[in-house]
Amino acid sequence: MKTSLPSRTMPRNASPLDPSDWEDLRRHLHAAADHLLDHVRDHRQGPVWQEMPQQFADELLDPITRHGAGTGRAWELLRERILPFGVGNLHPRFMGWVHGAGTAGGLLASLAEAAVNANVGGRNTGALRVERAVIDWARDLFGFPVGASGILTSGTSMATIVGLAAARNAHADWDVEEEGLGSEGARFRLYASEATHGCIHKALRLLGFGRRALRTVPTDGQGRMRLDQLDRIVREDRDQGLRPWAVVGNAGTVNRGAVDDLDGIADVAADHGLWFHVDGAFGALLRLSPRYRHRVAGIERADSLAFDFHKWLHVTYDCGCVLVRDRDAHVGAFQGRPDYLEGHEAGLAAGEPWPCDYGPELSRGFRALRVWFLLVEHGTDALAEAIDNSVDRASHLAARVDEEPALERIDPVELNVVCFRVLPEDGEDGDELNRVIVTELQRRGIAAPSTTRLGPHLFIRCCLMNHRTTRDDADATVDGVLHILRGLRR
């Protein structure tokens, strides 16, 4: 039976949201592609960050009318009034937070993602199969068994919720899905270091455990969890009739880039029957680096692992991932569909298992396409080289700081985070001095570090994650600090 091809002519009842002139849209699209590619290529030439003028912010609603301004006007406003005022993470001297920089090729993947416009909650589609391929690649990279499950998420925060939901179900000796946590849930305890990310706190609250479920474990002088203290606290809690159930190891803390002894934590977890979750938001991807992968030894022993593709792999935001060793525990925490989502053996409703059975979302974007495209475009060697360069640039920045008598650095630099401060002179408020310097660096567009508090002092924090950052950029950041300092003291 012959299948007729669709006509290129406009149907009689055309959509009010399709262009009336496709060739006009094509011209706008080509011009936009040129401008956006230049925006990525030339970002180094402009300021790291600039604040959106208040007038632009006040006028964002003005062009929204009943009849619309058209594609050309919408693009003009986007180009002139929105595009220049991003976070700044494309620029090589953006060092403030743990943000990936994206890639030029990622523009193609994002454009294709919009064109496909797939909902990857389920069904028998190519998009679902791409996500499975990405999960399989990640599973193999981190040494998880073939039967392990996983899902792409908005980021490590959501991935952590998914992983700990599986842990909750695996460690409860009653039907949590049917009965909830009840009073027994108040006895559960999770262990994480003092340096753990705030997403752990949020996950415990959202999963019904509350803030008291978290027991913080002291860290050593390098910001790593002390295993002797972990073992002691777990034993004390069990003696008091509580239920230790999970421990979180850090593969790269936000403040200092510290990596816990993951192998050691895995040993303690095995001794006490705890679920071992690893927060590997960016540091987990050291597994790609032959030079530095030893620093995350033991990550393959995790029961669940949360990490981001949009940080050290520079996939366009947003894209995180969670891997879970126990597929049954993972599915048990989220499976359950209404009749209208019943799967079939063939056709569009086939394709089991569906991603909606592994996480809280049914509507999900085609994030996997961005990851797959990056891996195919660059290969793992180039990605590993970019990670190595970040660590090397951080070491250079640390050495440069050490050369300056006016600066003091926190030791050591384990990964790509360097924390230092300007030493105050008599009568100066050291915290306020460093805060002002960071603000001025940002306002002048010189560099964009952040601040953090380590012990009693406020420090300037530089996270060298951007794959475009060079040694010259590291030097320019230190030079900028000293230049502003001299001006303030004059």
N, C-alpha and C positions, 0 to 999 in steps of 0.2 A: 504494500500500500504506500502510495506516494505521500510525502509530507510537504506541504506547501511552505515556501519561505515567507517570512513576514515582509510586508511591503515597506519601502523606505519613505513612502508618502505619509503625511500626518493623518491619523485616524480622524473620523468625523467628530468624535467626542474627545478631543485631546485633553490631557491633564492640565489643570491650571498651574501645576508646579514644574512642568517641563518647559524648556525654552521655546519661545515662538520662532526663534531664529537660531538653529543649532550652529551655523557657521559663525555667527556673532559670538556665541559662547566659546567656540573653538579658539577664536582669536584672543579672547580674554584669558582662556586657560593657558595658551602658549605664552602669553606675556607674563602671566603669574608665575609659570614654571621658571622662566628666565630670572624673574625678580627674586624668587625664593631661593634658587640655587646661588645667586649672587649674595643673598643675605647670609647663607651658610658659609660660602667661600670667603667673604670679605669681613666677617664679624670681627676679626682681629683688629681691623683698622679703626673701629669705633670704640666708644667707652664700654667698659665691662657691663655696666648697668646704668640705666637712667630711669628716673621716676616719671610715670605718666603725669602730664600736667593736669591739674585739677579741672581745668576747663574741659579737657577731653573726657575725663571721667564723668563730669556732670552732663555731658551731651550725648552719652552712649545711647540713651533712649530716644533722642530727638528724631533720628532717621526712620524709626519704626512707625509706619503709617498704614492706613487701610489699603492703599493701592501699591505700595512697594516702590523702591527707588531703582530697581533693576540691578542686573549683575555688575555692570560697569561701576555704578556708584557704590555698591556694597564692597567691591574689591578695592576701590579707591580709599574708602574709609578704613578698611582693614589694613591696607598697606601703610597708610600714613599715620593712623591713630592707635593702632593696636600692635602691629608687628614689631616696632622698635622698642617696645616696653616690656620685654620678657624678663625672666629671672636673671638672665645673663650667662646661663650655663653653657652656651655655645662658645663663649670667649675663653681663651686659654688661661686667663688670669682669674677666672671664677674658681674660688677655692673654699667657699663658705660652707657648703653642706655637701652631703654625699649624693651628688647629682651627676648622672651621665650626660654626655655632651651630644648624643645623637651622631648620625653619620649622614654624609651627603646622599649616599645611595638609599638611605632610609626614606627619602622623599618619594622614591618610586614605590616602595612597599606600602607606604601610607596612602598614596594615591590609588593603588590597586585595591587596598583594603576598603577604601570608600566606594570604589566602583563595584566591588563584589557585594558589599553591605550585608555580610553574612551574620546571622544570629547563630553562634556556635554553642547553644545550649544543648543541642542534640540533633537528631535526624541524620540521614545518610547523605552526607555532603563531602566534597573535597576538603572544605575548611576543617571539618572534624578530623579527617585523616591527617592533615598537616599538623594539627595540634598533637595527635597521637605520636607522630614522628618526632616532634620536638620533645615530648615527654620521654620517649624512648631514648633519645640522644642524651638528655639530662640524666636519666636513670643510669645509663652506661658510664657517663662521665664521673658520677659520684659513687660508683661501685655498689649501687642498690641491686637487689636480686631481680630476676626477670619478672617475678610475680608482683613486684611493687607497683603501686598506683601513683597517679599524680594529676595535677590540673594547673592550668595557668590562671593567675589571679591579677587583680589590679596592682598588687605589690606585696611585700613581705608582711605588712600588717594583716592583710586579709589571709595570706598564706598561713600565718601563725594561728589565726582563729581556726582555720580548717584542720591544721595538724593537731592542735590541742583538743579540738572536738573529737577527733579520732582517739586521742589518748584518753579522754574522759570516758568514752564508751568502752574502751578496752579494759579499763581498770575498775569500772563499777561492776559489782557482782549482783546487779539487778537491772531491769529494763529501764534505762535512763530515758529512752525515747518515749516510752509509755507513761512513766511515773514521774519524770523530772528528777531533780537532785534531792529534794526533800531535806530533812534535817541531817541526814547522813552526809550530804554534800558539804556541809560546813566543816567537816573533819578533814577534807582533802587539803593537801599541801603541795605546792610546787616550789622548786628551788631555782634561783637565778642569782647571778652576781650583782653586786652593787652597781655595776656599769651597764646592766641590761637595758634594752630599749623600752620605751614607753608602750610599745605595742603589746608587750607581755601583760602589763597592767590592764590594758583595755580588753584583751582577750579574756582574761579571768573574769572581768565584770560582765562581759557580754555572754559568756558561757554559764553564768549563774553562780560562780564561786565567790565573788566579792574580793575586795582588796586584802582581807586577812588571809586569803589562801596563799599569798606570795610570801615566802621566806627568803630574805636577801642574805647572800653569803659574802663575807668579806673578801677583798681582793688583795693581791700582793702589791709591791711597789711599782709593778709594770701594768697594773690594771687587770690582772688575770685572776679568775676564781681560785681561791685556796681550797685544794682538795681535802686537806685535813679538817677544815672548818665545815665543808659540805658533809663529810661523813659524820662529824660530831652532831651537827644540827639535825640530820635525818634520824640518827639514833635517839636523840632527845625527844623528838616529836613522836616517834613510834612508842617510846616508853610512856609518853603522856596520853596514849590512846588515840593519837591522830593518825591520818592515813596518808603517808608520803606516796605520791603517785607519779610525779614527773620532775625532770630537771632540764634546764635550758643551758646549753653551752653557746658561747659567742665565737663566731668566726669573723672577727673584726668588729670591735666596739666603735660606736659613733664618735665618742669623745677623743679616743687616742689610737684607734686602730688595733687594739690589743686582741690577741687570739688566745682563748682559753686552751688548756691542755685537754683536747677533745678525747684523746685516747684514755687519759686518766679519768675523765668524767664518765666515759663509757664503762670503765671498770667499776666505778662506784655505783653507777646505775644498775649494772648487772648484779652486784652484790646485794642491793636492796630491792631489786625488782621494780625499778623505776623506768618509766618511759623516757627515752633520751631524745629531746628535741634540740635541733641546732638552728640558731638564728644566724644565717649566713648571708644577710642582705647583700653585702658586696664581697666580703672576704672569702666566701665559699668558692668563688670562681678562680681562686688561686690554683684550684685543681687543674686548670688549663696550662699552668706554667711549669715546665720542667725545673726551672730554677727555684721556685718558691712553693711548690705544692706540698713539700714536707711540712710546711707550717700549719697545714690543716689536716695533718694525719689523724685518723680516727673519725673523720666525718662520714666515712663509709659505714660506720657502725650505728649511725643515728636511726632511731625509729621514725622520725620525721625531720625533714629539712625544708626550711623556707629561705628563699633567696630571690634576688631581682635580676632580670635581664636588662632593665633600664638603667642600671648603675654601671658596673664595670664592663659590660658588653655594649653599652651605648645604644641599646634598642630604643626607638622612640617611645616616649611615655604613653601609656603606662603598661608594664608587663612584669609581673612577678610569677613565682612558681612554688608549689609545694609538692614534695615527694613523700609518700607514706609507705613504709615497709609492709605493714599489715593491710592488705587491700580490703579484707572483710571489715575491719574496724573503720576504715575510711568510708566505705560505702554505707555501713550501718549508721553513720552519723548524719547522712544526707539523703539516702534513697527514699523514694516515695513519690509517686506521680499520680495526678488525677487521671480520670478515664480519657480525657481528650489528648493526653500525651502517651497513650499506650503505644508501645513499639510493635512493629510488624516484622515478619521474616524477610520481606522483600519490599522494594519501593522506597520512597522518600522517608517513610517512618521506620525503616530498618536502621542499621548502623549501631547496634548495641555494643558496648555500654555507652550511655549518653553522658556528657560532662555534667549535666545538671544533677546526676547521682553522686557527684564527688565534691559538690560545693553548694553554697546557698543561692547562687544566681541561676536563673533560667535564661534570661536575656544576657548574652555575653558577646563581646566583639571578637573580631578575627585577629586577636593579638598574635597568634602563632605565626601568621604570615610574615610579620616584621622580624621575628626571630629566625625563621627558616631562611628568609631572604638574606639576612646578615651572615648566617653561617655559610650559605652557598656562595655569596659574593666574596667574602674575605677569607674563609677557611680558618681553622682553629689556630694555626701558627701565627697569623697576623694578630689575632685577638690576644693570644698569649704574649706576643711582643709588646702590645699596647699596655697590658697589665704590668709587665716587667718595667717598661719605661716609667710608669707612674711611681713605682717603688723607688726606682733610681733617681727620679727628679726630687722625690721627697728627701732622699739621703743628701742630695746636693743642697737643697734648701736648708736642711738641718746644719750642714757644715758651714754654710754661709752665715746663718744666725750665730753660730758659735764663734765666728770671727769678729763679731761686733760687741764691744764692751758694754754698749747701752742695752743689750738684749740678753734675756735669760730663757733657756729652753728646758722643757721637761724631757727627761730621758725615759726610755729610749724611743727611737722611731722604728717601730716593728714593721709597719706596712707603708701607707701613703698619707698618714696624718702627722703633721708637725704642729706642736703647741709651744708657743713662746710668748714672752711679754716684754714690754719696755720697762726697765727698772726705774722706779720713781726716784727723784731727787728729794732732798729735804723740803718738806712742806707740800709736796705733791700727793694727791690721792691716786694711788697706782691703778685702782680699778677704773676710776673715771678717766684717767689719762689714756689707758688702753682702749676703753670704749669709744672715746672721741676719735682716736686715731683710726679705728676700724670704720667708724661712720664716715670720716673724711675720705678714706680710701674709696669707699663705695660711692659717695656723692660726686667725687671728682672723676670717677670712671677709671681710676688707676688699677684697682684690683678689688676683688670681693671676697675677702676672708670673712669668718664669723668670729664670735667669741664663745668661750665656755669657761666654766668655773672648775678648777682643779685644786682641791684643798681650800685654803683661805683666799686665793687670788683669782682674779679674772685674767684669762689668757687669750691671746690672738690664736685662732685655730685655722690652719690651712690644710684642706683636704685636696691633694693633688690627684684628681681622678680623670680630668680631661685628657683625652688622647692627643690633643693639640699642644699641650703645655710643654714648653722647652725649658732648658736651664736658664736661658735669658729671661723667661717669664718669672721664674723663681727669684732671680736676682732683682728684677724690676719691682717685685712685690716688697722685698726687703728694702730696696732703695726708696720706695714710696713711703714706707713706715718711717725711715730715718729722715726723709725730707719733711714730712709733716711734723715729726717730733721737733726738728730744728725750728720750724716756723712757730710752733706753739711756745717754745721756750724763749724765742726772741721777744 
